[in-house]
Amino acid sequence: MAQLGKDSFSAGEKPMRVDDAVALLLARIPCVEGLESVSLFAAEGRVLAEALVAPIDLPRFDNSAVDGYAVRFGDLTPGAETILPVGSRVAAGHAPEPALESAAAVRIFTGASMPEGLDTIFMQEDCRLLEDGSVALPPGLTLGANRRLRGEDISAGDPALPKGRRLTPEDIGLAAALGVAHLPVRRRLRAAIFSTGDEVLSPGEPLRPAAIYDANRFLLHALLGRLGVEVDDLGVLADDPDIISRALHEAAATHDLVLTSGGVSVGEEDHVKKAIGAEDSLAFWRLAIKPGRPVAMGVIGGTPFVGLPGNPVAVFVTFVHVVRPLIAALLGAAFEPARRLAVTSSFKYKKKKGRREYVRVSLRDDATGDTIAEKYPVEGAAVLTSLTRTHGFVELAEDVERVAPGDKVAFVDYALLR
């Protein structure tokens, strides 16, 4: 587990800006100890614990990018068709014959090693085979055409993948091409999650009056799973400060991260923030963000803890903007904020200055090919269909106060937040 001291953070009463909160997490959260070696088949989504240096050149030798005929460029007739005898044949995986002593072409196939002394390749569809077995080569080809040079992708000894990279299928393909069968990765994080509230029931339980089904734990479980985190579900806890405090401290003793939802506001029945003991600490408990202002982040028994809001849309928003960078820090991963795409607003909107807001929108293309963002008609932080029926968020920065139809706005796709 990542062990943090009580004084790793200090909480202020003023709502913290999102970027300041992320910078604080990335600066203060230590990486968990422990790594393991996994096969490439098990490496997707894991965080690389040590940089990968290319052990070989890629490609290992000059080779052909096409099926065709390899020649020595100096044997071609400038500005005119060249006719050459076909001296030999080389296929992929077979060593070429010794260099030709006289001007001749070599029949070559994609991926085959270039014969020594030859430097240019004609595509077979551009050539004519003659009755005597020679080949007619058209004019105009440049020196080195259709030849892949040794090491042009990456040279032996060069950096191939950086430490801290969350491995993608493309990364795994590169490692395989370099002959690497196993990669050192950070061990998986183990997180505990629970929801709070006397009104909250788990799906499948009889629905009593004034009760609701818990969406938050299941949303969090899925979001954590997408990031490769092992999750222990502690269920729903009653609105009892002693029960919540005991659960928080027991979970913190055996997990790398503890996440809760609900109970972090300032109401009389909001007990999560109060359950953090005198030996623990808070980094912040209010963010300048909408939806999702009440977010408690701190340290319990040396373990990071995040108390997320009670409404599911606010849980989603605060997870992707607080918990994602926190998990990156715990894994020693390079945190990459989601890229923004400039789109055109179809709606007008007014917001409070100094707070970052995330407006749920769908995208469409207009007749001119411009991408238009349309706001979901219901804005509430409890409206789950506002996530399932839209494509992403329009992010409105702290200094923005109004949006009008036709304004360019920053769009963040949900798919980039997972």
Secondary structure, DSSP 8 states (H G I E B T S, - for coil): -----GGG----SS-B-HHHHHHHHHHH----S-EEEEEGGG-TT-BBSS-EE-SS-BSSS-EESSSEEEE-GGGS-TTS-EEE-EEEEE-TTS---S--SSS-EEEE-TT-B--TT--EEEEGGG-EE-TTS-EEE-S---TTTTEE-TTSSB-TTSEEE-TT-B--HHHHHHHHHTT--EEEEE---EEEEEEE-TTEE-TTS---TT-EE--HHHHHHHHHHHTT-EEEEEEEE-S-HHHHHHHHHHHHHH-SEEEEES--SSSTT--TGGGS-TTSEEEEEEBSEES--EEEEEEETTEEEEEE-SSHHHHHHHIIIIIHHHHHHHTT--------EEEEE-S-EE--TT-EEEEEEEEEE-TTS-EEEEE-S---TT-THHHHTS-EEEEE-TT--EE-TT-EEEEEEGGGG-
